[in-house]
Amino acid sequence: MLEGSVNYSVGRGTDSPFELVGAEFIHGAELAAYLNRRLIPGLRAYPVRFQPSESHLAGKMVEGIRFVVTNRDVFDAGKFGVELAAALQHLYPGKIAFGVDRKLIGSTPLTDGLAKGMGPAELWKTEKESLLQFDVLREKYLLYR
């Protein structure tokens, strides 16, 4: 969801793309500890250092986290994306340009809220309300139920 940010890596060019994230400004142990304290259902974060060979930050050694899904039945990737983005803004304010990722995130209120430093619970509540409104709108267009 933040892959458009050129100062941030999602692990492309490593043996574990999309299983780790990192940047030159991230302190892996700090970010992992913060996320683990959040008790995100079905997920654990571990500090890592890696050097992507492709995409953003190619050839640079960066710190970050490896995230491991411990229970896929309770893990929610969308909520984790919001948690991670909010954690990055909280720990490293202004380092991610959320507007660049607006299309990937798919929500102007969410990117604006992240930039303002809103917490993940408040952000997710706003997104859930938007999704409910969308469900009502799309109902008349569903051909098969």
DAHU-V986421 format. One record per pair of residues at least 4 apart in sequence whose ideal C-beta (glycine too) atoms are under 7 Angstrom apart, sorted by the first residue. I is the first residue (numbers start at 0). J is the second residue. Records with the same first field share a line. If there is no record, write none. Layout:
# DAHU-V986421
I = J + J
This chain:
# DAHU-V986421
0 = 80 + 84 + 100 + 103 + 104
1 = 7 + 84 + 95 + 100
2 = 9 + 103
3 = 99 + 100 + 103
4 = 95 + 96 + 99 + 100
5 = 55
6 = 22 + 23 + 94
7 = 20 + 22 + 55 + 95
8 = 20 + 21 + 22 + 51 + 54 + 55 + 56 + 61
9 = 16 + 17 + 20
10 = 15 + 16 + 17 + 18 + 19 + 20 + 49 + 51
11 = 16 + 51 + 53 + 54
12 = 51 + 52 + 53 + 54 + 57
13 = 19 + 49 + 51
15 = 19 + 65
18 = 65 + 66
19 = 47 + 49 + 63 + 64 + 65
20 = 63 + 64
21 = 25 + 49 + 61 + 62 + 63
22 = 61 + 63
23 = 59 + 61
24 = 91 + 94
25 = 30 + 61 + 62 + 63 + 91
26 = 30 + 62
27 = 31 + 46 + 47 + 48 + 62 + 63 + 64
28 = 32 + 46
29 = 33 + 90
30 = 34 + 63 + 64 + 86 + 90
31 = 35 + 44 + 45 + 46 + 64
32 = 36
33 = 37 + 86 + 90
34 = 39 + 44 + 64 + 82 + 86
35 = 43 + 44
37 = 82
39 = 79 + 82
40 = 73 + 74
41 = 68 + 69 + 70 + 71 + 73 + 74
42 = 66 + 68 + 69 + 74 + 79
43 = 67 + 69
44 = 64 + 66
45 = 64 + 65 + 67
46 = 62 + 64
47 = 63 + 64 + 65
48 = 60 + 62
49 = 61 + 63
50 = 58 + 59 + 60
51 = 56 + 57
52 = 57
53 = 57
56 = 61
68 = 74
70 = 74
75 = 79
76 = 80
77 = 81
78 = 82 + 123
79 = 83
80 = 84
81 = 85 + 119 + 122 + 123
82 = 86 + 119
83 = 87
84 = 88 + 113
85 = 89 + 113 + 118 + 119 + 122
86 = 90
87 = 91 + 94 + 95
88 = 92 + 95 + 113 + 116
89 = 116
92 = 116
97 = 110 + 113 + 114
98 = 110
100 = 104 + 110
101 = 107 + 110
104 = 109 + 110
106 = 110 + 126 + 129
107 = 111
108 = 112 + 125 + 129
109 = 113 + 122 + 126
110 = 114
111 = 115
112 = 117 + 122 + 125
113 = 117 + 122
117 = 121 + 122
118 = 122
119 = 123
120 = 124
121 = 125
122 = 126
123 = 127
124 = 128
125 = 129
126 = 130
127 = 131
128 = 132
129 = 133
130 = 134
131 = 135
132 = 136
133 = 137
134 = 138
137 = 141
